Amino acid sequence: MAQGKYEMAFILKAIAGITALMLLVITLLGSIITLGGFLLAAIKVLIVVIFLAVLIMIVFSILRDRSRRRHEAHDL
């Protein structure tokens, strides 16, 4: 009779452990998905910032070249 109680307690502990592991995995997967979404958003923002920086550098280069040509034409 006593051994039946121990077997039942062992089975309940095993089920509780498996359930706890499943819940832990679900929670971690949710966290990983959230982190992945954040990283994707950060990468998109970084791409936009790099694009704007390159665009601004091109505009400054064009304006500087125009200014330099004006000075050269004025000096001649």
PyMOL Python script that loads the backbone (N, CA, C, O; Angstrom):
from pymol import cmd

cmd.read_pdbstr("""\
ATOM      1  N   MET A   1       0.826  -1.194   0.000  1.00  0.00           N
ATOM      2  CA  MET A   1       0.000   0.000   0.000  1.00  0.00           C
ATOM      3  C   MET A   1       0.864   1.248   0.000  1.00  0.00           C
ATOM      4  O   MET A   1       0.571   2.208  -0.712  1.00  0.00           O
ATOM      5  N   ALA A   2       1.924   1.241   0.792  1.00  0.00           N
ATOM      6  CA  ALA A   2       2.786   2.409   0.882  1.00  0.00           C
ATOM      7  C   ALA A   2       3.532   2.623  -0.427  1.00  0.00           C
ATOM      8  O   ALA A   2       3.794   3.759  -0.822  1.00  0.00           O
ATOM      9  N   GLN A   3       3.875   1.521  -1.101  1.00  0.00           N
ATOM     10  CA  GLN A   3       4.599   1.665  -2.351  1.00  0.00           C
ATOM     11  C   GLN A   3       3.717   2.291  -3.421  1.00  0.00           C
ATOM     12  O   GLN A   3       4.234   3.013  -4.272  1.00  0.00           O
ATOM     13  N   GLY A   4       2.448   2.054  -3.417  1.00  0.00           N
ATOM     14  CA  GLY A   4       1.504   2.657  -4.370  1.00  0.00           C
ATOM     15  C   GLY A   4       1.470   4.166  -4.215  1.00  0.00           C
ATOM     16  O   GLY A   4       1.381   4.899  -5.200  1.00  0.00           O
ATOM     17  N   LYS A   5       1.543   4.635  -2.945  1.00  0.00           N
ATOM     18  CA  LYS A   5       1.569   6.081  -2.709  1.00  0.00           C
ATOM     19  C   LYS A   5       2.833   6.699  -3.297  1.00  0.00           C
ATOM     20  O   LYS A   5       2.780   7.757  -3.925  1.00  0.00           O
ATOM     21  N   TYR A   6       3.973   6.033  -3.092  1.00  0.00           N
ATOM     22  CA  TYR A   6       5.237   6.557  -3.599  1.00  0.00           C
ATOM     23  C   TYR A   6       5.250   6.593  -5.125  1.00  0.00           C
ATOM     24  O   TYR A   6       5.762   7.534  -5.731  1.00  0.00           O
ATOM     25  N   GLU A   7       4.673   5.541  -5.744  1.00  0.00           N
ATOM     26  CA  GLU A   7       4.614   5.523  -7.198  1.00  0.00           C
ATOM     27  C   GLU A   7       3.737   6.652  -7.722  1.00  0.00           C
ATOM     28  O   GLU A   7       4.076   7.304  -8.710  1.00  0.00           O
ATOM     29  N   MET A   8       2.613   6.878  -7.059  1.00  0.00           N
ATOM     30  CA  MET A   8       1.716   7.953  -7.473  1.00  0.00           C
ATOM     31  C   MET A   8       2.395   9.308  -7.278  1.00  0.00           C
ATOM     32  O   MET A   8       2.270  10.189  -8.129  1.00  0.00           O
ATOM     33  N   ALA A   9       3.108   9.481  -6.171  1.00  0.00           N
ATOM     34  CA  ALA A   9       3.813  10.736  -5.917  1.00  0.00           C
ATOM     35  C   ALA A   9       4.906  10.938  -6.970  1.00  0.00           C
ATOM     36  O   ALA A   9       5.117  12.056  -7.443  1.00  0.00           O
ATOM     37  N   PHE A  10       5.589   9.873  -7.330  1.00  0.00           N
ATOM     38  CA  PHE A  10       6.635   9.978  -8.352  1.00  0.00           C
ATOM     39  C   PHE A  10       6.037  10.372  -9.694  1.00  0.00           C
ATOM     40  O   PHE A  10       6.592  11.217 -10.397  1.00  0.00           O
ATOM     41  N   ILE A  11       4.911   9.769 -10.053  1.00  0.00           N
ATOM     42  CA  ILE A  11       4.250  10.087 -11.322  1.00  0.00           C
ATOM     43  C   ILE A  11       3.796  11.548 -11.319  1.00  0.00           C
ATOM     44  O   ILE A  11       3.953  12.253 -12.316  1.00  0.00           O
ATOM     45  N   LEU A  12       3.228  12.005 -10.187  1.00  0.00           N
ATOM     46  CA  LEU A  12       2.784  13.401 -10.105  1.00  0.00           C
ATOM     47  C   LEU A  12       3.967  14.357 -10.190  1.00  0.00           C
ATOM     48  O   LEU A  12       3.868  15.403 -10.831  1.00  0.00           O
ATOM     49  N   LYS A  13       5.083  14.014  -9.554  1.00  0.00           N
ATOM     50  CA  LYS A  13       6.278  14.854  -9.643  1.00  0.00           C
ATOM     51  C   LYS A  13       6.807  14.894 -11.073  1.00  0.00           C
ATOM     52  O   LYS A  13       7.233  15.944 -11.553  1.00  0.00           O
ATOM     53  N   ALA A  14       6.779  13.760 -11.747  1.00  0.00           N
ATOM     54  CA  ALA A  14       7.247  13.710 -13.129  1.00  0.00           C
ATOM     55  C   ALA A  14       6.359  14.573 -14.026  1.00  0.00           C
ATOM     56  O   ALA A  14       6.862  15.318 -14.868  1.00  0.00           O
ATOM     57  N   ILE A  15       5.047  14.475 -13.849  1.00  0.00           N
ATOM     58  CA  ILE A  15       4.110  15.275 -14.650  1.00  0.00           C
ATOM     59  C   ILE A  15       4.309  16.763 -14.352  1.00  0.00           C
ATOM     60  O   ILE A  15       4.296  17.584 -15.269  1.00  0.00           O
ATOM     61  N   ALA A  16       4.491  17.111 -13.085  1.00  0.00           N
ATOM     62  CA  ALA A  16       4.713  18.514 -12.718  1.00  0.00           C
ATOM     63  C   ALA A  16       6.015  19.028 -13.324  1.00  0.00           C
ATOM     64  O   ALA A  16       6.070  20.159 -13.807  1.00  0.00           O
ATOM     65  N   GLY A  17       7.057  18.206 -13.303  1.00  0.00           N
ATOM     66  CA  GLY A  17       8.333  18.613 -13.890  1.00  0.00           C
ATOM     67  C   GLY A  17       8.230  18.818 -15.390  1.00  0.00           C
ATOM     68  O   GLY A  17       8.755  19.795 -15.924  1.00  0.00           O
ATOM     69  N   ILE A  18       7.557  17.904 -16.069  1.00  0.00           N
ATOM     70  CA  ILE A  18       7.379  18.030 -17.525  1.00  0.00           C
ATOM     71  C   ILE A  18       6.551  19.270 -17.853  1.00  0.00           C
ATOM     72  O   ILE A  18       6.861  19.994 -18.799  1.00  0.00           O
ATOM     73  N   THR A  19       5.496  19.515 -17.069  1.00  0.00           N
ATOM     74  CA  THR A  19       4.662  20.698 -17.295  1.00  0.00           C
ATOM     75  C   THR A  19       5.467  21.968 -17.071  1.00  0.00           C
ATOM     76  O   THR A  19       5.355  22.920 -17.844  1.00  0.00           O
ATOM     77  N   ALA A  20       6.275  21.988 -16.023  1.00  0.00           N
ATOM     78  CA  ALA A  20       7.099  23.167 -15.749  1.00  0.00           C
ATOM     79  C   ALA A  20       8.092  23.405 -16.889  1.00  0.00           C
ATOM     80  O   ALA A  20       8.300  24.546 -17.301  1.00  0.00           O
ATOM     81  N   LEU A  21       8.697  22.343 -17.396  1.00  0.00           N
ATOM     82  CA  LEU A  21       9.632  22.487 -18.519  1.00  0.00           C
ATOM     83  C   LEU A  21       8.921  23.001 -19.768  1.00  0.00           C
ATOM     84  O   LEU A  21       9.462  23.841 -20.487  1.00  0.00           O
ATOM     85  N   MET A  22       7.721  22.506 -20.028  1.00  0.00           N
ATOM     86  CA  MET A  22       6.973  22.962 -21.201  1.00  0.00           C
ATOM     87  C   MET A  22       6.630  24.444 -21.071  1.00  0.00           C
ATOM     88  O   MET A  22       6.773  25.200 -22.031  1.00  0.00           O
ATOM     89  N   LEU A  23       6.183  24.858 -19.900  1.00  0.00           N
ATOM     90  CA  LEU A  23       5.857  26.263 -19.696  1.00  0.00           C
ATOM     91  C   LEU A  23       7.092  27.145 -19.815  1.00  0.00           C
ATOM     92  O   LEU A  23       7.022  28.249 -20.354  1.00  0.00           O
ATOM     93  N   LEU A  24       8.221  26.658 -19.312  1.00  0.00           N
ATOM     94  CA  LEU A  24       9.475  27.408 -19.424  1.00  0.00           C
ATOM     95  C   LEU A  24       9.886  27.569 -20.890  1.00  0.00           C
ATOM     96  O   LEU A  24      10.308  28.650 -21.302  1.00  0.00           O
ATOM     97  N   VAL A  25       9.766  26.509 -21.667  1.00  0.00           N
ATOM     98  CA  VAL A  25      10.104  26.567 -23.094  1.00  0.00           C
ATOM     99  C   VAL A  25       9.183  27.538 -23.819  1.00  0.00           C
ATOM    100  O   VAL A  25       9.643  28.310 -24.660  1.00  0.00           O
ATOM    101  N   ILE A  26       7.894  27.513 -23.510  1.00  0.00           N
ATOM    102  CA  ILE A  26       6.934  28.430 -24.143  1.00  0.00           C
ATOM    103  C   ILE A  26       7.292  29.875 -23.806  1.00  0.00           C
ATOM    104  O   ILE A  26       7.258  30.740 -24.681  1.00  0.00           O
ATOM    105  N   THR A  27       7.629  30.138 -22.565  1.00  0.00           N
ATOM    106  CA  THR A  27       7.996  31.490 -22.150  1.00  0.00           C
ATOM    107  C   THR A  27       9.266  31.949 -22.850  1.00  0.00           C
ATOM    108  O   THR A  27       9.343  33.082 -23.325  1.00  0.00           O
ATOM    109  N   LEU A  28      10.260  31.071 -22.915  1.00  0.00           N
ATOM    110  CA  LEU A  28      11.512  31.431 -23.581  1.00  0.00           C
ATOM    111  C   LEU A  28      11.302  31.665 -25.070  1.00  0.00           C
ATOM    112  O   LEU A  28      11.900  32.578 -25.640  1.00  0.00           O
ATOM    113  N   LEU A  29      10.466  30.860 -25.705  1.00  0.00           N
ATOM    114  CA  LEU A  29      10.184  31.065 -27.126  1.00  0.00           C
ATOM    115  C   LEU A  29       9.496  32.408 -27.349  1.00  0.00           C
ATOM    116  O   LEU A  29       9.798  33.105 -28.318  1.00  0.00           O
ATOM    117  N   GLY A  30       8.584  32.773 -26.472  1.00  0.00           N
ATOM    118  CA  GLY A  30       7.939  34.078 -26.576  1.00  0.00           C
ATOM    119  C   GLY A  30       8.940  35.205 -26.447  1.00  0.00           C
ATOM    120  O   GLY A  30       8.867  36.195 -27.174  1.00  0.00           O
ATOM    121  N   SER A  31       9.875  35.057 -25.523  1.00  0.00           N
ATOM    122  CA  SER A  31      10.917  36.072 -25.346  1.00  0.00           C
ATOM    123  C   SER A  31      11.819  36.163 -26.566  1.00  0.00           C
ATOM    124  O   SER A  31      12.198  37.258 -26.982  1.00  0.00           O
ATOM    125  N   ILE A  32      12.161  35.022 -27.139  1.00  0.00           N
ATOM    126  CA  ILE A  32      13.021  35.011 -28.329  1.00  0.00           C
ATOM    127  C   ILE A  32      12.309  35.660 -29.505  1.00  0.00           C
ATOM    128  O   ILE A  32      12.925  36.398 -30.274  1.00  0.00           O
ATOM    129  N   ILE A  33      11.011  35.389 -29.652  1.00  0.00           N
ATOM    130  CA  ILE A  33      10.244  35.999 -30.739  1.00  0.00           C
ATOM    131  C   ILE A  33      10.179  37.508 -30.551  1.00  0.00           C
ATOM    132  O   ILE A  33      10.313  38.259 -31.517  1.00  0.00           O
ATOM    133  N   THR A  34       9.974  37.958 -29.315  1.00  0.00           N
ATOM    134  CA  THR A  34       9.942  39.399 -29.042  1.00  0.00           C
ATOM    135  C   THR A  34      11.303  40.024 -29.342  1.00  0.00           C
ATOM    136  O   THR A  34      11.374  41.091 -29.952  1.00  0.00           O
ATOM    137  N   LEU A  35      12.369  39.374 -28.922  1.00  0.00           N
ATOM    138  CA  LEU A  35      13.715  39.881 -29.190  1.00  0.00           C
ATOM    139  C   LEU A  35      13.980  39.929 -30.689  1.00  0.00           C
ATOM    140  O   LEU A  35      14.561  40.894 -31.184  1.00  0.00           O
ATOM    141  N   GLY A  36      13.563  38.905 -31.410  1.00  0.00           N
ATOM    142  CA  GLY A  36      13.726  38.884 -32.862  1.00  0.00           C
ATOM    143  C   GLY A  36      12.991  40.025 -33.525  1.00  0.00           C
ATOM    144  O   GLY A  36      13.521  40.658 -34.438  1.00  0.00           O
ATOM    145  N   GLY A  37      11.768  40.299 -33.076  1.00  0.00           N
ATOM    146  CA  GLY A  37      11.015  41.430 -33.630  1.00  0.00           C
ATOM    147  C   GLY A  37      11.709  42.744 -33.360  1.00  0.00           C
ATOM    148  O   GLY A  37      11.756  43.615 -34.229  1.00  0.00           O
ATOM    149  N   PHE A  38      12.252  42.897 -32.159  1.00  0.00           N
ATOM    150  CA  PHE A  38      12.973  44.123 -31.823  1.00  0.00           C
ATOM    151  C   PHE A  38      14.218  44.271 -32.685  1.00  0.00           C
ATOM    152  O   PHE A  38      14.510  45.360 -33.179  1.00  0.00           O
ATOM    153  N   LEU A  39      14.948  43.180 -32.866  1.00  0.00           N
ATOM    154  CA  LEU A  39      16.163  43.233 -33.683  1.00  0.00           C
ATOM    155  C   LEU A  39      15.843  43.558 -35.138  1.00  0.00           C
ATOM    156  O   LEU A  39      16.573  44.314 -35.778  1.00  0.00           O
ATOM    157  N   LEU A  40      14.756  42.993 -35.666  1.00  0.00           N
ATOM    158  CA  LEU A  40      14.373  43.309 -37.040  1.00  0.00           C
ATOM    159  C   LEU A  40      14.020  44.785 -37.178  1.00  0.00           C
ATOM    160  O   LEU A  40      14.400  45.425 -38.159  1.00  0.00           O
ATOM    161  N   ALA A  41      13.299  45.323 -36.205  1.00  0.00           N
ATOM    162  CA  ALA A  41      12.962  46.745 -36.246  1.00  0.00           C
ATOM    163  C   ALA A  41      14.222  47.600 -36.150  1.00  0.00           C
ATOM    164  O   ALA A  41      14.341  48.609 -36.845  1.00  0.00           O
ATOM    165  N   ALA A  42      15.157  47.203 -35.297  1.00  0.00           N
ATOM    166  CA  ALA A  42      16.403  47.953 -35.155  1.00  0.00           C
ATOM    167  C   ALA A  42      17.209  47.916 -36.452  1.00  0.00           C
ATOM    168  O   ALA A  42      17.805  48.923 -36.836  1.00  0.00           O
ATOM    169  N   ILE A  43      17.235  46.781 -37.124  1.00  0.00           N
ATOM    170  CA  ILE A  43      17.964  46.672 -38.394  1.00  0.00           C
ATOM    171  C   ILE A  43      17.314  47.558 -39.453  1.00  0.00           C
ATOM    172  O   ILE A  43      18.015  48.212 -40.226  1.00  0.00           O
ATOM    173  N   LYS A  44      15.980  47.588 -39.496  1.00  0.00           N
ATOM    174  CA  LYS A  44      15.290  48.444 -40.460  1.00  0.00           C
ATOM    175  C   LYS A  44      15.610  49.915 -40.206  1.00  0.00           C
ATOM    176  O   LYS A  44      15.870  50.665 -41.147  1.00  0.00           O
ATOM    177  N   VAL A  45      15.594  50.328 -38.948  1.00  0.00           N
ATOM    178  CA  VAL A  45      15.923  51.716 -38.614  1.00  0.00           C
ATOM    179  C   VAL A  45      17.367  52.017 -38.996  1.00  0.00           C
ATOM    180  O   VAL A  45      17.656  53.093 -39.519  1.00  0.00           O
ATOM    181  N   LEU A  46      18.265  51.090 -38.744  1.00  0.00           N
ATOM    182  CA  LEU A  46      19.676  51.277 -39.091  1.00  0.00           C
ATOM    183  C   LEU A  46      19.860  51.432 -40.602  1.00  0.00           C
ATOM    184  O   LEU A  46      20.655  52.261 -41.046  1.00  0.00           O
ATOM    185  N   ILE A  47      19.141  50.651 -41.383  1.00  0.00           N
ATOM    186  CA  ILE A  47      19.222  50.758 -42.841  1.00  0.00           C
ATOM    187  C   ILE A  47      18.748  52.130 -43.296  1.00  0.00           C
ATOM    188  O   ILE A  47      19.374  52.741 -44.162  1.00  0.00           O
ATOM    189  N   VAL A  48      17.654  52.622 -42.728  1.00  0.00           N
ATOM    190  CA  VAL A  48      17.139  53.942 -43.097  1.00  0.00           C
ATOM    191  C   VAL A  48      18.151  55.017 -42.716  1.00  0.00           C
ATOM    192  O   VAL A  48      18.395  55.933 -43.502  1.00  0.00           O
ATOM    193  N   VAL A  49      18.739  54.927 -41.537  1.00  0.00           N
ATOM    194  CA  VAL A  49      19.714  55.933 -41.091  1.00  0.00           C
ATOM    195  C   VAL A  49      20.940  55.928 -42.008  1.00  0.00           C
ATOM    196  O   VAL A  49      21.435  56.994 -42.374  1.00  0.00           O
ATOM    197  N   ILE A  50      21.428  54.761 -42.377  1.00  0.00           N
ATOM    198  CA  ILE A  50      22.584  54.674 -43.281  1.00  0.00           C
ATOM    199  C   ILE A  50      22.231  55.259 -44.644  1.00  0.00           C
ATOM    200  O   ILE A  50      23.034  55.979 -45.237  1.00  0.00           O
ATOM    201  N   PHE A  51      21.039  54.956 -45.143  1.00  0.00           N
ATOM    202  CA  PHE A  51      20.607  55.501 -46.426  1.00  0.00           C
ATOM    203  C   PHE A  51      20.564  57.025 -46.376  1.00  0.00           C
ATOM    204  O   PHE A  51      21.039  57.691 -47.296  1.00  0.00           O
ATOM    205  N   LEU A  52      19.996  57.577 -45.309  1.00  0.00           N
ATOM    206  CA  LEU A  52      19.936  59.033 -45.181  1.00  0.00           C
ATOM    207  C   LEU A  52      21.334  59.645 -45.074  1.00  0.00           C
ATOM    208  O   LEU A  52      21.586  60.707 -45.643  1.00  0.00           O
ATOM    209  N   ALA A  53      22.237  58.992 -44.358  1.00  0.00           N
ATOM    210  CA  ALA A  53      23.599  59.505 -44.235  1.00  0.00           C
ATOM    211  C   ALA A  53      24.291  59.532 -45.597  1.00  0.00           C
ATOM    212  O   ALA A  53      24.966  60.508 -45.926  1.00  0.00           O
ATOM    213  N   VAL A  54      24.130  58.478 -46.389  1.00  0.00           N
ATOM    214  CA  VAL A  54      24.739  58.445 -47.722  1.00  0.00           C
ATOM    215  C   VAL A  54      24.124  59.523 -48.603  1.00  0.00           C
ATOM    216  O   VAL A  54      24.836  60.195 -49.349  1.00  0.00           O
ATOM    217  N   LEU A  55      22.816  59.693 -48.525  1.00  0.00           N
ATOM    218  CA  LEU A  55      22.132  60.724 -49.310  1.00  0.00           C
ATOM    219  C   LEU A  55      22.634  62.112 -48.948  1.00  0.00           C
ATOM    220  O   LEU A  55      22.882  62.933 -49.830  1.00  0.00           O
ATOM    221  N   ILE A  56      22.783  62.378 -47.662  1.00  0.00           N
ATOM    222  CA  ILE A  56      23.283  63.681 -47.212  1.00  0.00           C
ATOM    223  C   ILE A  56      24.722  63.893 -47.666  1.00  0.00           C
ATOM    224  O   ILE A  56      25.088  64.998 -48.068  1.00  0.00           O
ATOM    225  N   MET A  57      25.540  62.848 -47.606  1.00  0.00           N
ATOM    226  CA  MET A  57      26.929  62.974 -48.073  1.00  0.00           C
ATOM    227  C   MET A  57      26.969  63.294 -49.566  1.00  0.00           C
ATOM    228  O   MET A  57      27.801  64.093 -49.996  1.00  0.00           O
ATOM    229  N   ILE A  58      26.102  62.696 -50.352  1.00  0.00           N
ATOM    230  CA  ILE A  58      26.056  62.966 -51.790  1.00  0.00           C
ATOM    231  C   ILE A  58      25.651  64.414 -52.046  1.00  0.00           C
ATOM    232  O   ILE A  58      26.251  65.086 -52.885  1.00  0.00           O
ATOM    233  N   VAL A  59      24.633  64.901 -51.325  1.00  0.00           N
ATOM    234  CA  VAL A  59      24.192  66.289 -51.496  1.00  0.00           C
ATOM    235  C   VAL A  59      25.313  67.251 -51.111  1.00  0.00           C
ATOM    236  O   VAL A  59      25.565  68.210 -51.841  1.00  0.00           O
ATOM    237  N   PHE A  60      25.987  67.025 -49.999  1.00  0.00           N
ATOM    238  CA  PHE A  60      27.103  67.887 -49.598  1.00  0.00           C
ATOM    239  C   PHE A  60      28.219  67.856 -50.639  1.00  0.00           C
ATOM    240  O   PHE A  60      28.820  68.887 -50.940  1.00  0.00           O
ATOM    241  N   SER A  61      28.493  66.676 -51.185  1.00  0.00           N
ATOM    242  CA  SER A  61      29.534  66.569 -52.200  1.00  0.00           C
ATOM    243  C   SER A  61      29.164  67.375 -53.443  1.00  0.00           C
ATOM    244  O   SER A  61      30.018  68.061 -54.006  1.00  0.00           O
ATOM    245  N   ILE A  62      27.920  67.305 -53.876  1.00  0.00           N
ATOM    246  CA  ILE A  62      27.470  68.067 -55.044  1.00  0.00           C
ATOM    247  C   ILE A  62      27.577  69.562 -54.766  1.00  0.00           C
ATOM    248  O   ILE A  62      28.077  70.314 -55.602  1.00  0.00           O
ATOM    249  N   LEU A  63      27.111  69.998 -53.596  1.00  0.00           N
ATOM    250  CA  LEU A  63      27.161  71.424 -53.274  1.00  0.00           C
ATOM    251  C   LEU A  63      28.605  71.925 -53.165  1.00  0.00           C
ATOM    252  O   LEU A  63      28.913  73.031 -53.609  1.00  0.00           O
ATOM    253  N   ARG A  64      29.478  71.124 -52.582  1.00  0.00           N
ATOM    254  CA  ARG A  64      30.881  71.519 -52.451  1.00  0.00           C
ATOM    255  C   ARG A  64      31.544  71.621 -53.829  1.00  0.00           C
ATOM    256  O   ARG A  64      32.338  72.530 -54.069  1.00  0.00           O
ATOM    257  N   ASP A  65      31.221  70.691 -54.730  1.00  0.00           N
ATOM    258  CA  ASP A  65      31.778  70.728 -56.075  1.00  0.00           C
ATOM    259  C   ASP A  65      31.294  71.965 -56.829  1.00  0.00           C
ATOM    260  O   ASP A  65      32.074  72.604 -57.534  1.00  0.00           O
ATOM    261  N   ARG A  66      30.026  72.303 -56.686  1.00  0.00           N
ATOM    262  CA  ARG A  66      29.503  73.515 -57.330  1.00  0.00           C
ATOM    263  C   ARG A  66      30.207  74.755 -56.805  1.00  0.00           C
ATOM    264  O   ARG A  66      30.582  75.648 -57.564  1.00  0.00           O
ATOM    265  N   SER A  67      30.377  74.789 -55.486  1.00  0.00           N
ATOM    266  CA  SER A  67      31.043  75.947 -54.890  1.00  0.00           C
ATOM    267  C   SER A  67      32.481  76.050 -55.388  1.00  0.00           C
ATOM    268  O   SER A  67      32.955  77.146 -55.691  1.00  0.00           O
ATOM    269  N   ARG A  68      33.169  74.935 -55.473  1.00  0.00           N
ATOM    270  CA  ARG A  68      34.553  74.926 -55.940  1.00  0.00           C
ATOM    271  C   ARG A  68      34.624  75.383 -57.399  1.00  0.00           C
ATOM    272  O   ARG A  68      35.529  76.138 -57.756  1.00  0.00           O
ATOM    273  N   ARG A  69      33.697  74.945 -58.243  1.00  0.00           N
ATOM    274  CA  ARG A  69      33.686  75.348 -59.650  1.00  0.00           C
ATOM    275  C   ARG A  69      33.419  76.852 -59.780  1.00  0.00           C
ATOM    276  O   ARG A  69      34.009  77.516 -60.632  1.00  0.00           O
ATOM    277  N   ARG A  70      32.544  77.380 -58.944  1.00  0.00           N
ATOM    278  CA  ARG A  70      32.269  78.833 -58.986  1.00  0.00           C
ATOM    279  C   ARG A  70      33.521  79.624 -58.643  1.00  0.00           C
ATOM    280  O   ARG A  70      33.842  80.618 -59.294  1.00  0.00           O
ATOM    281  N   HIS A  71      34.228  79.167 -57.604  1.00  0.00           N
ATOM    282  CA  HIS A  71      35.447  79.872 -57.201  1.00  0.00           C
ATOM    283  C   HIS A  71      36.503  79.790 -58.303  1.00  0.00           C
ATOM    284  O   HIS A  71      37.188  80.777 -58.570  1.00  0.00           O
ATOM    285  N   GLU A  72      36.644  78.630 -58.947  1.00  0.00           N
ATOM    286  CA  GLU A  72      37.615  78.489 -60.017  1.00  0.00           C
ATOM    287  C   GLU A  72      37.238  79.374 -61.210  1.00  0.00           C
ATOM    288  O   GLU A  72      38.104  80.002 -61.818  1.00  0.00           O
ATOM    289  N   ALA A  73      35.946  79.421 -61.541  1.00  0.00           N
ATOM    290  CA  ALA A  73      35.501  80.258 -62.667  1.00  0.00           C
ATOM    291  C   ALA A  73      35.682  81.745 -62.305  1.00  0.00           C
ATOM    292  O   ALA A  73      36.019  82.553 -63.170  1.00  0.00           O
ATOM    293  N   HIS A  74      35.465  82.094 -61.074  1.00  0.00           N
ATOM    294  CA  HIS A  74      35.609  83.487 -60.647  1.00  0.00           C
ATOM    295  C   HIS A  74      37.077  83.904 -60.636  1.00  0.00           C
ATOM    296  O   HIS A  74      37.405  85.045 -60.961  1.00  0.00           O
ATOM    297  N   ASP A  75      37.962  82.974 -60.258  1.00  0.00           N
ATOM    298  CA  ASP A  75      39.400  83.280 -60.224  1.00  0.00           C
ATOM    299  C   ASP A  75      39.985  83.452 -61.616  1.00  0.00           C
ATOM    300  O   ASP A  75      40.946  84.200 -61.794  1.00  0.00           O
ATOM    301  N   LEU A  76      39.432  82.786 -62.581  1.00  0.00           N
ATOM    302  CA  LEU A  76      39.952  82.900 -63.959  1.00  0.00           C
ATOM    303  C   LEU A  76      39.533  84.209 -64.505  1.00  0.00           C
ATOM    304  O   LEU A  76      39.853  84.531 -65.650  1.00  0.00           O
TER     305      LEU A  76
END
""", "prot")
cmd.dss("prot")
cmd.show_as("cartoon", "prot")
cmd.util.cbc("prot")
cmd.orient("prot")
